[in-house]
């Protein structure tokens, strides 16, 4: 089965510019996560969707970050405007349903560099 | 609060055994996951523990003690390809969130 797809793989922008990332989860996976992983650290959850509803966005910097999951499938994460500290890898993950035993499957990530 | 600790780096020799520890303090507990992440790649699932004890899966085993807030990942017969970061993650808040540790970067030397 196809894995989690993300694009672009790499993005370089200047501070104060805008950027958007796209994620297509594994077919049939109801739960979708966006993580931010700064170099040398573990992933930090930004937002979690169950179908097209938001389950948790408590760590999303809402003044500059936004995310949506229309029709409960693909998702986009946007940063507007970007800051230097947003340089990180943005990982998308999905899982089948929100059961205790369900693991997540990660996409390859988008490496963002803000200059 | 949420806190997960792991050693930052470890080094071991090919063919040896290494144990990577993880301690956690989280609001609620619904399982502990271990992931492997090669440099520049996405994390991949290794193991899951929800009850106390040892789970064995080939060369990899994972142990959990809920009363101590402690887990370890045991890698046997180390191979060069095992050089990677190993992430400990706890599912808390009744299954709502995954909280990741900082990861342990393991270097396997010949």
Interface residues (C-beta under 8 A of the other chain):
Chain A: X4 X33 X35 X40 X41 X42 X43 X44 X45 X48 X55 X56 X91 X98 X99 X100 X101 X103 X104 X105 X106 X107 X108 X109
Chain B: X4 X30 X31 X33 X41 X42 X43 X44 X45 X48 X50 X87 X89 X91 X95 X96 X97 X98 X99 X100 X101 X102 X103
